[in-house]
């Protein structure tokens, strides 16, 4: 029944039953408020359409959707007329690359061969870096997101980064600089980004163990403002890693002094919160999304390899847990520390960077079986090269 017809009925009701008049007036007043509010919304919408702001907003949404579709097409080799479910992710080993990057934003891209065991060498003194370089195995048709310690982000195609000779000597001065850090900030991490349309959350972890998740529905705002946020609480803290994940995923991070913490993604907060108690000497060195068919590999600076199966990951419920200890107190006293960790399959390969600047490639299965690896000095960092058809990994 229309509102005018309702008024006629209410008026008739008031005439027949005067005691109902107050109730009827209240009903009319409430309905008038609803109509007034709706009228104001329609007026605002009309003004927005007239001055172009609403049209601009729709155009931005369309542009962002087209960007996500382009990510899927490039990453999954998706044709215009091929349904996504009928495609196979393109991770042939010939398309895989290794990114070696430092906190100054310098990035070395190496195109990998399937049987390579030794790569080139970084000739610069490793001790001159603010912190050890980081390694990321990634397909050449991938998109990457750079996260800076200020919370600023930028996106780039891997193929736009100039590649170097696989067995050459490399200098940071000759390395690519996809996006130079601004004053007062450093490059925190590089993360694969083409899975954005298939992911539910951005997940961030800081050096001091703060964790924060952000819905990927906010990606348009993140990219247009070039800002994801630091994901920290303390002023002295800074972001370490960012990954894309889905509901029900299990997230883990590892500290320098050997503490492992597992978390259920669904139970994480949308605001930064501390999830582990760390002494002043300890900090997070690596994080990863862990799947049931993967084992966890941990590497010390002396080459000791520790492997744990998926069922060894305990999910923490406490907001300030102590974590699982993977290094005994006696080993800690001897100076043993973790430099890297990852979730791997036996078919994956691990790239090891040592203090001489050398990069060596080893099979993940062989590493876990050996119990230790040799290097030309202390190990600085590791990265994962996913097996053919494997998932993207992020050290």
C-alpha positions as a printed Julia matrix, in Angstrom:
395×3 Matrix{Float64}:
   0.0     0.0     0.0
   1.28    3.48   -0.92
   2.05    6.09    1.74
  -0.89    8.41    0.72
  -3.3     5.47    1.04
  -1.81    4.66    4.45
  -2.45    8.26    5.56
  -6.12    7.99    4.53
  -6.5     4.79    6.55
  -4.74    6.29    9.55
  -6.94    9.42    9.43
 -10.04    7.22    9.33
  -8.66    5.21   12.27
  -8.08    8.43   14.24
 -11.64    9.62   13.59
 -13.15    6.31   14.69
 -10.79    5.79   17.65
  -9.45    9.14   18.94
  -7.37    7.28   21.56
  -5.22    5.95   18.65
  -4.29    9.44   17.41
  -0.97    9.68   19.27
   0.19    6.27   17.99
  -0.8     7.2    14.44
   1.08   10.52   14.62
   4.2     8.63   15.75
   3.86    6.22   12.8
   3.5     9.12   10.36
   6.49   10.95   11.9
   8.7     7.84   11.66
   7.7     7.27    8.06
   8.36   10.91    7.2
  11.86   10.65    8.71
  12.54    7.55    6.6
  11.36    9.3     3.45
  13.34   12.44    4.25
  16.51   10.41    4.76
  15.98    8.54    1.49
  15.26   11.79   -0.31
  18.53   13.27    0.98
  20.42   10.18   -0.18
  18.88   10.42   -3.65
  19.65   14.14   -3.76
  23.3    13.51   -2.82
  23.49   10.75   -5.44
  22.01   13.07   -8.06
  24.48   15.84   -7.19
  27.35   13.35   -7.34
  26.24   12.2   -10.78
  25.88   15.77  -11.99
  29.32   16.93  -10.85
  31.04   13.71  -11.97
  32.31   12.44   -8.58
  30.15    9.3    -8.7
  31.12    8.64  -12.29
  34.79    9.02  -11.31
  34.3     6.54   -8.45
  32.74    3.99  -10.81
  35.55    4.5   -13.29
  38.12    3.81  -10.56
  36.3     0.61   -9.63
  36.24   -0.5   -13.25
  39.96    0.28  -13.63
  40.79   -1.76  -10.53
  38.72   -4.74  -11.75
  40.47   -4.56  -15.13
  43.82   -4.5   -13.31
  42.93   -7.66  -11.37
  41.76   -9.38  -14.55
  45.07   -8.49  -16.2
  46.92  -10.01  -13.22
  45.04  -13.27  -13.69
  45.57  -13.33  -17.45
  49.32  -12.79  -17.19
  49.96  -15.04  -14.21
  47.72  -17.91  -15.3
  48.25  -17.59  -19.07
  44.52  -16.89  -19.37
  43.11  -16.17  -22.81
  40.15  -13.89  -23.43
  37.78  -16.77  -24.14
  39.15  -19.41  -21.73
  37.41  -19.9   -18.35
  39.75  -19.54  -15.39
  38.96  -23.05  -14.08
  40.23  -24.56  -17.35
  43.67  -22.96  -17.16
  46.85  -24.3   -15.61
  49.09  -21.94  -13.67
  52.23  -21.2   -15.67
  55.15  -22.06  -13.38
  57.38  -23.89  -15.83
  60.92  -23.88  -14.48
  62.19  -21.97  -17.53
  60.05  -18.99  -16.51
  61.34  -18.87  -12.95
  63.52  -16.05  -11.73
  65.44  -15.26   -8.59
  65.18  -11.77   -7.13
  68.02  -10.71   -4.81
  67.25   -7.4    -3.12
  68.48   -5.23   -0.29
  66.93   -2.63    1.99
  68.15    0.18   -0.26
  65.73   -1.03   -2.96
  68.41   -2.45   -5.25
  67.18   -5.59   -7.02
  69.09   -8.21   -9.02
  67.0   -10.44  -11.29
  68.43  -13.75  -12.48
  66.69  -15.97  -15.02
  67.13  -19.57  -13.85
  68.03  -22.78  -15.66
  66.41  -26.05  -14.58
  69.69  -27.76  -13.6
  71.59  -24.81  -12.16
  73.42  -25.41   -8.86
  75.7   -22.37   -8.66
  74.76  -18.81   -9.48
  76.83  -15.67   -9.71
  78.37  -13.71   -6.87
  77.65  -10.36   -5.27
  81.03   -8.62   -5.18
  80.1    -5.93   -2.62
  81.03   -6.45    1.01
  78.01   -7.98    2.72
  78.87   -6.17    5.96
  78.2    -2.84    4.24
  74.5    -3.64    3.9
  72.08   -2.36    6.51
  70.84   -5.94    6.83
  71.38   -9.13    4.76
  69.94   -9.2     1.24
  66.77  -11.21    0.77
  65.93  -13.81   -1.89
  62.67  -14.56   -3.69
  62.0   -17.25   -6.3
  59.29  -16.02   -8.65
  57.94  -16.51  -12.22
  58.8   -13.87  -14.79
  55.1   -13.28  -15.56
  54.44  -12.31  -11.93
  53.52   -8.9   -10.53
  55.28   -7.81   -7.34
  54.39   -5.42   -4.55
  57.15   -3.52   -2.77
  56.45   -2.67    0.87
  58.59    0.04    2.48
  59.17    0.54    6.2
  56.97    3.66    6.1
  54.0     1.54    4.98
  54.22    2.87    1.41
  53.75    0.38   -1.45
  54.32    0.22   -5.19
  53.67   -2.48   -7.81
  55.83   -3.6   -10.73
  56.08   -6.36  -13.31
  58.97   -8.76  -12.76
  59.73   -8.68  -16.49
  60.31   -4.9   -16.29
  63.34   -5.46  -14.02
  66.52   -5.85  -16.06
  68.07   -9.34  -15.77
  71.76  -10.11  -15.2
  74.09  -12.88  -16.35
  73.32  -16.01  -14.34
  76.99  -16.74  -13.54
  78.45  -13.24  -13.48
  79.78  -10.97  -10.76
  77.13   -8.53   -9.59
  77.41   -5.17   -7.9
  74.6    -3.35   -6.12
  75.49   -0.18   -8.02
  74.59   -1.93  -11.27
  71.4    -3.49   -9.89
  67.93   -2.27  -10.87
  66.05    0.19   -8.68
  62.31   -0.4    -9.35
  61.27    2.23   -6.79
  63.82    4.15   -4.77
  63.13    4.42   -1.03
  62.27    7.92    0.12
  64.0     9.8     2.92
  63.68    7.96    6.21
  62.39    4.67    4.77
  63.83    1.35    3.59
  62.55   -1.48    1.44
  61.03   -4.0     3.89
  60.04   -6.79    1.5
  58.93   -7.8    -1.98
  55.86  -10.02   -2.24
  54.19  -11.84   -5.2
  50.99  -10.0    -6.04
  49.15  -11.68   -8.92
  47.12  -13.85   -6.54
  45.33  -10.74   -5.29
  41.97  -11.58   -6.99
  42.07  -15.07   -5.43
  43.03  -13.96   -1.92
  41.02  -12.79    1.08
  43.63  -10.89    3.1
  46.9    -9.02    3.17
  48.84  -10.32    6.16
  51.7    -8.35    7.72
  54.25   -9.23   10.39
  56.77   -6.86   11.95
  60.27   -7.35   13.34
  58.88   -7.39   16.88
  56.15   -9.92   16.13
  53.16   -7.63   15.49
  50.62   -9.15   13.11
  47.86   -7.42   11.17
  45.48   -8.53    8.43
  43.72   -6.33    5.89
  40.89   -7.44    3.61
  41.84   -7.51   -0.06
  38.57   -5.7    -0.77
  40.57   -2.66    0.39
  43.14   -3.21   -2.37
  41.74   -0.42   -4.57
  42.29    2.09   -1.77
  45.71    0.6    -0.92
  46.94    0.87   -4.49
  45.44    4.28   -5.26
  46.93    5.74   -2.08
  50.17    3.74   -2.37
  49.83    2.85    1.3
  49.23   -0.42    3.15
  50.48    0.7     6.55
  53.39   -0.35    8.75
  51.44   -2.88   10.8
  53.37   -1.98   13.95
  52.7    -0.62   17.43
  56.09    0.43   18.77
  57.86    3.41   17.17
  61.12    1.46   17.05
  59.46   -1.46   15.21
  59.24   -1.84   11.43
  57.49   -4.16    8.95
  59.28   -7.34    7.89
  56.93   -9.28    5.62
  53.6    -9.08    3.81
  51.81  -12.02    2.17
  48.48  -12.72    0.51
  46.39  -15.43    2.13
  42.94  -17.0     2.32
  40.53  -17.91    5.09
  41.55  -20.91    7.22
  45.22  -20.55    6.21
  47.93  -21.14    8.8
  50.55  -18.44    9.18
  53.9   -18.91   10.93
  56.88  -16.75   11.75
  60.32  -17.54   13.13
  62.68  -15.45   15.25
  66.43  -14.97   15.26
  66.78  -16.84   18.57
  64.76  -19.82   17.4
  61.14  -19.24   18.42
  58.39  -20.52   16.11
  54.83  -19.18   16.34
  51.85  -20.55   14.41
  48.64  -18.56   13.93
  45.17  -19.21   12.52
  44.5   -16.49    9.94
  40.78  -16.42   10.77
  41.53  -15.45   14.37
  43.86  -12.55   13.57
  42.9    -8.93   14.15
  42.37   -6.2    11.58
  44.53   -3.9    13.71
  48.18   -4.49   14.57
  48.66   -6.55   17.72
  51.67   -8.11   19.41
  51.51  -11.91   19.24
  54.75  -12.99   20.93
  56.91  -11.97   23.88
  60.41  -11.22   22.61
  63.47  -10.1    24.57
  65.34   -7.04   23.3
  67.91   -9.27   21.57
  65.38  -11.23   19.51
  63.38  -10.34   16.39
  61.43  -12.0    13.56
  63.58  -13.15   10.61
  61.1   -15.04    8.39
  57.42  -15.8     7.89
  55.37  -18.05    5.63
  51.92  -19.48    4.91
  52.04  -23.17    5.77
  50.06  -25.88    3.96
  49.51  -29.5     5.15
  51.59  -31.0     2.3
  54.66  -28.91    3.19
  57.37  -29.31    5.81
  59.08  -26.45    7.61
  62.78  -25.83    6.99
  64.91  -23.7     9.33
  68.52  -22.67    8.64
  71.11  -21.37   11.12
  73.97  -19.05   10.24
  76.41  -21.98   10.56
  74.49  -24.16    8.07
  72.57  -26.36   10.5
  69.29  -27.53    8.94
  66.26  -28.23   11.12
  63.13  -29.78    9.6
  59.68  -30.07   11.13
  56.6   -31.71    9.64
  53.32  -29.84    9.27
  51.75  -31.46   12.33
  54.5   -29.95   14.5
  53.15  -26.44   14.02
  51.16  -25.47   17.1
  48.62  -22.69   16.62
  48.83  -20.07   19.34
  45.67  -18.78   21.0
  47.39  -16.41   23.42
  47.84  -12.76   22.39
  51.36  -12.79   23.85
  52.73  -16.33   23.49
  56.32  -17.44   24.01
  56.43  -19.6    20.88
  57.93  -23.06   20.32
  61.68  -23.18   21.07
  63.67  -24.73   18.19
  67.15  -23.87   19.53
  68.19  -25.25   22.9
  69.53  -22.9    25.62
  73.0   -24.46   25.33
  73.07  -23.8    21.57
  71.93  -20.23   22.14
  74.82  -19.74   24.54
  77.14  -20.97   21.79
  75.79  -18.27   19.48
  73.56  -20.37   17.19
  70.89  -18.25   15.51
  68.35  -18.62   12.68
  68.83  -16.66    9.45
  65.92  -18.06    7.46
  62.97  -20.43    7.31
  60.33  -21.5     4.8
  57.52  -23.95    4.11
  58.78  -26.32    1.39
  58.2   -29.52   -0.52
  61.01  -31.97   -1.27
  60.85  -31.01   -4.97
  61.5   -27.34   -4.22
  64.98  -25.87   -4.38
  66.65  -23.61   -1.83
  69.0   -20.76   -2.73
  71.61  -20.05   -0.06
  73.49  -16.74    0.14
  76.69  -16.81    2.18
  78.93  -14.08    3.56
  81.24  -14.23    0.52
  78.35  -13.2    -1.74
  78.01  -16.64   -3.31
  74.61  -18.08   -4.23
  74.24  -21.86   -4.26
  71.15  -23.88   -5.18
  70.23  -27.08   -3.32
  67.3   -29.5    -3.37
  65.06  -29.01   -0.34
  64.75  -32.77    0.19
  68.52  -33.28    0.15
  69.06  -30.41    2.57
  66.66  -31.77    5.16
  68.2   -35.23    4.88
  71.78  -33.99    5.25
  71.12  -32.05    8.45
  73.65  -29.35    7.54
  75.04  -27.54    4.51
  78.43  -26.1     3.68
  78.93  -22.53    2.5
  81.82  -20.16    1.87
  81.31  -18.47    5.19
  78.36  -17.76    7.45
  74.95  -18.05    5.78
  73.13  -14.74    5.46
  69.76  -15.65    3.95
  67.81  -18.24    1.99
  65.1   -18.23   -0.67
  62.8   -20.86   -2.18
  62.52  -21.72   -5.86
  59.16  -23.52   -6.18
  59.06  -26.79   -8.08
  57.28  -26.9   -11.41
  53.57  -26.42  -10.76
  54.26  -25.43   -7.17
  52.82  -22.5    -5.29
  54.43  -19.13   -4.91
  56.6   -18.86   -1.84
  57.81  -15.93    0.12
  60.88  -16.17    2.36
